[in-house]
Amino acid sequence: MPSLKSFDVISCSFLQNKKQDPTVDAISRPYVCSKELLPLSPSWATWGPFRAFATRAARSASARINNGARYRRLYTRAMWAPSLYAGIQVKLDHPELFWTAEFSDPLSLDVEGSQRGGPIARDDFSIPLIERLESDFGPLSEADLTILRFAELLVYGYADGIVFTNAHQKMIMIETIEQPELRERVERISTVAHHPTLSSGYYEIETTDYSVDDNHIHLGYFGEFYTARGITEITDALRALPEHIRDRVRLHIFTNYIPEAAGGTKPASFSRKQFDLLVNRTLEGVGATDLDENIVFNNSLPFLQFLAVSQALDYLIVTDASSGAGHPINPYLPSKWSDYKGSTAKVWALVEEGSVLSSMDLDVRSPIGDAHAARSVLWSLVADRFGDEADLAEPKPESESVEEDQA
């Protein structure tokens, strides 16, 4: 993070699209002088909303500077990609500012390693940027002129500093740069910094009455579920355990879309179909079938409450994104790891071989997608907590038993 004492923040208002989290202000308040929320509709990858945000944000920044505000640094972060388009516009208008751009994940590549993002509209915003980039670094291909890829290239060409959040991500993103001069520039000005972990005091700001008992191992999963990220290996493992072992495990899920029977609420702006699809995505990502006694669904929590509740649980589950064959190496490091790292709870990671997460100082790890390994982990956790008497010890493989009998 930039080492300045205070910031003015310009961002897009997500009031109609996201739940608001008032606890985040407790973290940022000492460092934020003012916040301006532009009343614009966010968009994942549509040029019109991108351009609208970039234009409005750059205009606001320039107005502040022209009215006497003195800034030393400009900091932008993707996701959300329009912040990068705002960043290049502010940098061109005020070249004296040191522009640092952060990438949380590969922007123009999806989890399978395929290109994403449609073409850029040729207009009075994009054409001057295209011409400048080509003049400085050489011709651009049609694949370069897509809405997310072009944002990356503008950062590569004109940011003063670039932050990648893990070394694999940096390698993957740099390898896609075809222009030698541009690639050399990124190598020279970029750094790698994992998502920061808050100090222990932040985990104790909020009090929690979340109830857990001493008769079970309590596992916690916080976050959303996607095609490339779920925890079905753990629930498959639970179903494969003997009942007396399975009954010792409770899996606590905290996520945005849970069944109404578990306390979920359909947002007023959602149709019934939209809400049900998202709830089904949660149920499929968890693999909840036939585990009603073992799984506790909860609505997602404000950030500081999440930190507090994390410390009430025994193990926090973090999982690698399952990277596709299009990636030579997993370029993702889950941001949740940085939050879990500061908790007093232990961490169980589902890891892809060779990933950045797999190299972290983890309490427990098992291969992503491997229900058999997860079953062994669960059995060990129960046996370690509640004793190794005969009914809790995991049976040895049959071949081992035969050898011992013969001995």
Legacy VTK file of the C-alpha trace (Angstrom):
# vtk DataFile Version 3.0
C-alpha trace
ASCII
DATASET POLYDATA
POINTS 407 float
0.000 0.000 0.000
1.196 3.557 -0.613
2.957 5.095 2.392
0.997 8.334 2.627
-0.975 9.529 5.615
-4.233 10.493 3.961
-6.201 10.088 0.748
-9.179 11.430 -1.131
-11.163 8.574 -2.665
-13.257 8.693 -5.835
-15.281 5.579 -6.567
-18.447 4.296 -8.193
-21.543 3.953 -6.042
-22.688 0.334 -5.819
-25.627 1.206 -3.575
-28.160 -0.542 -5.784
-25.967 -3.569 -6.438
-24.072 -4.524 -3.285
-24.777 -4.773 0.410
-23.135 -1.935 2.288
-20.543 -2.673 4.952
-20.246 0.149 7.501
-17.458 -1.594 9.422
-14.912 -0.987 6.678
-14.946 2.707 7.555
-13.449 1.852 10.946
-10.362 0.589 9.126
-10.015 3.320 6.503
-11.276 6.331 8.480
-7.865 7.457 9.820
-6.464 7.542 6.284
-9.343 8.946 4.209
-9.981 12.669 4.114
-12.957 12.496 1.772
-14.921 10.021 -0.306
-16.821 10.858 -3.459
-19.256 8.216 -4.744
-20.141 8.836 -8.356
-23.822 7.928 -8.956
-23.171 5.669 -11.937
-24.311 2.162 -12.779
-21.411 -0.293 -12.540
-20.709 -2.683 -15.371
-18.447 -5.700 -15.644
-17.104 -5.109 -19.149
-19.186 -2.608 -21.128
-17.432 0.356 -22.709
-20.124 2.972 -22.088
-20.108 2.691 -18.277
-16.317 2.344 -18.273
-15.902 5.566 -20.203
-18.510 7.376 -18.089
-16.754 6.518 -14.834
-13.289 7.327 -16.162
-14.406 10.692 -17.522
-16.299 11.702 -14.383
-13.561 10.521 -12.016
-10.798 12.300 -13.964
-12.876 15.473 -14.123
-13.426 15.351 -10.354
-9.733 14.782 -9.644
-8.739 17.683 -11.893
-11.290 19.967 -10.240
-9.805 19.174 -6.835
-6.285 19.890 -8.074
-7.342 23.103 -9.814
-9.015 24.231 -6.583
-5.767 23.890 -4.660
-5.612 20.273 -3.492
-2.023 19.059 -3.454
-1.442 15.388 -4.191
1.758 13.404 -4.527
0.366 10.056 -5.572
-2.438 8.515 -7.599
-3.442 4.931 -6.709
-5.821 2.763 -8.726
-6.849 -0.841 -8.297
-8.496 -3.455 -10.502
-10.889 -5.026 -10.124
-12.766 -2.636 -10.972
-11.195 -2.065 -14.392
-12.653 1.428 -15.064
-10.399 2.749 -12.295
-7.461 2.064 -14.621
-9.042 4.117 -17.405
-9.627 6.905 -14.902
-6.019 6.538 -13.787
-4.516 7.007 -17.247
-6.689 10.057 -17.846
-5.635 11.669 -14.549
-1.980 10.796 -15.216
-2.057 12.402 -18.665
-3.753 15.509 -17.269
-1.345 15.703 -14.300
1.935 13.994 -15.242
3.597 15.156 -12.026
1.556 12.592 -10.030
3.228 9.252 -9.320
0.688 6.697 -10.548
0.660 3.272 -8.895
-1.711 0.676 -10.357
-2.526 -2.572 -8.579
-3.765 -5.775 -10.222
-5.596 -8.145 -7.882
-5.810 -10.905 -10.540
-4.991 -11.266 -14.239
-7.465 -8.826 -15.725
-7.893 -9.883 -19.339
-7.574 -13.651 -18.738
-10.311 -15.767 -17.198
-9.738 -18.672 -14.828
-9.243 -21.011 -17.806
-6.586 -18.755 -19.317
-8.841 -17.529 -22.130
-9.174 -13.898 -23.184
-12.171 -12.031 -21.831
-13.736 -8.658 -22.530
-15.285 -7.354 -25.741
-13.832 -4.805 -28.178
-13.331 -1.148 -27.320
-15.548 1.336 -29.076
-13.503 3.737 -31.219
-14.429 7.180 -29.921
-12.857 10.431 -28.776
-11.825 8.822 -25.476
-10.218 5.651 -26.802
-8.704 6.783 -30.115
-6.146 9.241 -28.619
-5.076 6.553 -26.131
-4.676 3.953 -28.879
-2.649 6.351 -31.012
-0.403 7.325 -28.078
0.275 3.722 -27.064
1.061 2.657 -30.640
3.325 5.666 -31.155
5.276 4.902 -27.981
5.414 1.085 -28.049
4.462 -0.171 -31.504
1.365 -1.548 -33.249
-1.460 -3.161 -31.311
-3.380 -6.225 -32.451
-7.148 -6.536 -32.392
-6.755 -8.781 -29.341
-4.978 -5.882 -27.606
-7.902 -3.571 -28.286
-10.402 -5.278 -26.014
-11.868 -3.526 -23.023
-9.869 -5.353 -20.334
-6.656 -5.993 -22.261
-6.290 -2.357 -23.293
-6.631 -1.302 -19.643
-3.670 -3.556 -18.800
-1.578 -2.137 -21.633
-2.224 1.451 -20.579
-0.972 0.609 -17.100
2.072 -1.151 -18.532
2.882 1.877 -20.644
2.214 4.825 -18.349
1.965 3.870 -14.676
5.000 4.789 -12.566
4.642 1.712 -10.394
2.732 -1.571 -10.768
1.738 -3.903 -7.938
1.032 -7.573 -8.602
-0.408 -9.534 -5.702
1.605 -12.706 -6.268
4.647 -13.805 -8.252
2.766 -16.271 -10.465
0.285 -13.599 -11.472
3.138 -11.274 -12.419
4.780 -13.964 -14.531
1.563 -14.883 -16.373
0.643 -11.269 -17.101
4.109 -10.251 -18.267
4.323 -13.258 -20.587
1.310 -11.947 -22.522
3.114 -8.694 -23.437
4.317 -8.903 -27.030
6.128 -5.557 -27.238
9.712 -6.027 -25.877
10.066 -2.444 -24.674
6.779 -2.609 -22.828
7.684 -5.931 -21.230
11.031 -4.564 -20.044
9.316 -1.522 -18.587
6.889 -3.628 -16.551
9.726 -5.803 -15.236
11.555 -2.664 -14.137
8.767 -0.789 -12.348
6.698 -3.610 -10.839
6.676 -5.192 -7.390
4.886 -8.145 -5.805
2.933 -7.614 -2.584
0.389 -10.039 -1.168
-2.887 -8.678 0.160
-2.119 -7.149 3.570
-3.070 -8.783 6.871
-4.529 -6.560 9.577
-3.055 -6.532 13.060
-4.713 -8.610 15.781
-6.545 -5.652 17.293
-8.880 -5.426 14.308
-10.097 -8.976 15.000
-11.278 -7.832 18.429
-13.021 -4.555 17.592
-16.388 -6.251 17.149
-17.856 -8.587 19.737
-19.620 -11.734 18.580
-22.259 -13.961 20.088
-21.898 -16.572 17.361
-22.449 -19.828 19.182
-20.190 -22.875 18.899
-19.808 -25.755 21.342
-16.940 -27.916 22.558
-18.433 -31.167 21.274
-17.577 -30.637 17.610
-14.801 -29.560 15.270
-16.017 -26.266 13.801
-14.956 -25.463 10.237
-15.706 -22.110 8.631
-15.994 -21.040 5.006
-16.461 -17.337 4.215
-17.141 -16.195 0.663
-18.915 -16.878 -2.590
-18.994 -20.007 -4.734
-18.002 -20.164 -8.392
-17.460 -22.760 -11.078
-13.754 -22.795 -10.274
-14.117 -22.557 -6.497
-16.189 -24.740 -4.183
-15.736 -27.138 -1.276
-17.468 -30.294 -2.498
-14.380 -32.369 -1.736
-14.999 -31.632 1.950
-18.695 -32.470 1.878
-18.019 -35.603 -0.208
-15.509 -36.545 2.475
-18.066 -35.959 5.212
-20.526 -38.294 3.536
-17.796 -40.960 3.292
-17.026 -40.858 7.025
-18.557 -43.254 9.546
-21.503 -41.621 11.267
-19.778 -41.351 14.662
-16.916 -39.385 13.060
-19.118 -37.291 10.774
-21.308 -36.274 13.711
-18.331 -34.586 15.330
-17.967 -32.065 12.486
-19.849 -28.828 11.902
-19.301 -26.808 8.724
-20.293 -23.141 9.033
-20.953 -21.374 5.721
-21.085 -17.569 5.521
-22.115 -16.352 2.077
-24.449 -13.929 0.325
-27.124 -16.253 -1.028
-28.468 -18.926 1.301
-31.837 -20.727 1.439
-34.662 -18.727 2.950
-35.231 -21.578 5.402
-31.751 -20.835 6.763
-32.366 -17.082 7.036
-31.684 -15.978 3.479
-33.583 -12.998 2.093
-34.316 -12.277 -1.542
-33.121 -8.745 -2.414
-35.995 -6.564 -3.577
-34.209 -5.887 -6.864
-33.906 -9.621 -7.663
-36.489 -11.745 -9.389
-37.399 -15.030 -7.787
-35.557 -16.837 -10.587
-32.365 -14.793 -10.088
-32.347 -15.421 -6.356
-33.070 -19.130 -6.658
-30.248 -19.549 -9.188
-27.780 -17.918 -6.806
-28.983 -20.018 -3.863
-28.599 -23.138 -5.998
-25.071 -22.053 -6.873
-24.315 -21.913 -3.152
-25.841 -25.334 -2.496
-23.925 -26.866 -5.396
-20.680 -25.161 -4.395
-21.046 -26.509 -0.874
-22.350 -29.925 -1.911
-24.918 -29.786 0.854
-27.107 -32.797 -0.049
-27.899 -35.091 2.912
-25.755 -33.096 5.361
-28.418 -31.039 7.101
-27.066 -31.944 10.547
-23.499 -31.001 9.667
-23.877 -27.718 7.765
-24.898 -24.383 9.237
-25.741 -21.685 6.677
-25.311 -18.024 7.598
-25.618 -14.753 5.747
-22.325 -13.045 4.929
-21.062 -10.704 7.629
-19.707 -7.161 7.666
-15.940 -7.322 7.499
-15.051 -6.645 11.133
-17.745 -9.057 12.314
-16.262 -11.668 9.992
-12.857 -11.154 11.598
-14.375 -11.599 15.065
-16.387 -14.705 14.159
-13.368 -16.268 12.450
-11.698 -16.529 15.849
-14.618 -18.486 17.314
-14.045 -21.350 14.869
-11.407 -24.077 14.871
-10.392 -24.157 11.204
-10.981 -21.699 8.373
-11.238 -23.164 4.882
-9.560 -21.422 1.959
-9.400 -22.938 -1.498
-7.349 -22.275 -4.580
-9.204 -21.378 -7.738
-8.966 -24.377 -10.024
-6.870 -22.936 -12.860
-7.453 -24.241 -16.357
-5.092 -25.847 -18.835
-4.653 -22.417 -20.443
-2.545 -21.303 -17.466
0.940 -22.836 -17.261
0.832 -22.185 -13.508
-1.895 -21.094 -11.094
-1.819 -17.257 -11.110
-4.215 -16.746 -8.183
-3.695 -16.220 -4.470
-7.050 -16.049 -2.638
-7.354 -12.731 -0.818
-9.150 -14.586 1.978
-5.810 -16.103 2.974
-4.566 -12.709 4.169
-7.627 -12.350 6.426
-7.356 -15.889 7.774
-3.645 -15.464 8.422
-4.309 -12.899 11.143
-6.983 -14.945 12.929
-6.347 -17.117 15.963
-8.125 -19.978 14.161
-6.121 -22.511 12.184
-6.283 -22.674 8.398
-7.111 -25.640 6.188
-6.240 -24.954 2.557
-7.401 -26.892 -0.494
-4.464 -26.363 -2.802
-3.488 -26.891 -6.393
0.001 -28.327 -6.763
2.621 -25.622 -7.149
0.250 -22.735 -6.383
1.287 -19.726 -4.327
-1.222 -20.727 -1.640
0.394 -24.163 -1.373
3.673 -22.473 -0.388
2.150 -20.583 2.541
2.570 -21.539 6.215
-0.654 -23.549 6.481
-1.867 -25.612 9.435
-3.551 -28.233 7.245
-3.528 -28.763 3.499
-5.062 -31.239 1.084
-5.194 -31.329 -2.722
-8.035 -29.465 -4.348
-10.687 -31.891 -5.604
-9.362 -34.815 -3.522
-12.205 -36.062 -1.310
-10.159 -39.039 -0.089
-7.431 -36.742 1.268
-10.085 -34.473 2.807
-11.629 -37.532 4.518
-8.280 -38.346 6.129
-7.932 -34.735 7.292
-11.381 -34.723 8.866
-10.797 -38.044 10.611
-7.453 -36.810 11.972
-8.977 -33.556 13.236
-11.657 -35.455 15.123
-9.227 -38.017 16.535
-6.746 -35.342 17.615
-9.422 -33.342 19.398
-11.441 -36.078 21.030
-8.852 -38.774 21.663
-7.482 -41.758 19.798
-9.630 -44.411 21.383
-10.549 -47.313 19.106
-13.781 -45.862 17.788
-12.059 -42.665 16.638
-8.804 -44.051 15.226
-8.861 -44.346 11.438
-8.549 -47.999 10.338
-5.291 -48.888 8.639
-5.453 -50.054 5.026
-6.262 -53.736 4.757
-2.821 -54.586 3.319
-1.111 -53.071 6.390
-3.317 -55.067 8.753
-2.452 -58.308 6.998
1.263 -57.617 7.226
1.028 -56.858 10.940
-0.961 -60.075 11.569
1.699 -62.059 9.737
4.426 -60.414 11.750
LINES 1 408
407 0 1 2 3 4 5 6 7 8 9 10 11 12 13 14 15 16 17 18 19 20 21 22 23 24 25 26 27 28 29 30 31 32 33 34 35 36 37 38 39 40 41 42 43 44 45 46 47 48 49 50 51 52 53 54 55 56 57 58 59 60 61 62 63 64 65 66 67 68 69 70 71 72 73 74 75 76 77 78 79 80 81 82 83 84 85 86 87 88 89 90 91 92 93 94 95 96 97 98 99 100 101 102 103 104 105 106 107 108 109 110 111 112 113 114 115 116 117 118 119 120 121 122 123 124 125 126 127 128 129 130 131 132 133 134 135 136 137 138 139 140 141 142 143 144 145 146 147 148 149 150 151 152 153 154 155 156 157 158 159 160 161 162 163 164 165 166 167 168 169 170 171 172 173 174 175 176 177 178 179 180 181 182 183 184 185 186 187 188 189 190 191 192 193 194 195 196 197 198 199 200 201 202 203 204 205 206 207 208 209 210 211 212 213 214 215 216 217 218 219 220 221 222 223 224 225 226 227 228 229 230 231 232 233 234 235 236 237 238 239 240 241 242 243 244 245 246 247 248 249 250 251 252 253 254 255 256 257 258 259 260 261 262 263 264 265 266 267 268 269 270 271 272 273 274 275 276 277 278 279 280 281 282 283 284 285 286 287 288 289 290 291 292 293 294 295 296 297 298 299 300 301 302 303 304 305 306 307 308 309 310 311 312 313 314 315 316 317 318 319 320 321 322 323 324 325 326 327 328 329 330 331 332 333 334 335 336 337 338 339 340 341 342 343 344 345 346 347 348 349 350 351 352 353 354 355 356 357 358 359 360 361 362 363 364 365 366 367 368 369 370 371 372 373 374 375 376 377 378 379 380 381 382 383 384 385 386 387 388 389 390 391 392 393 394 395 396 397 398 399 400 401 402 403 404 405 406
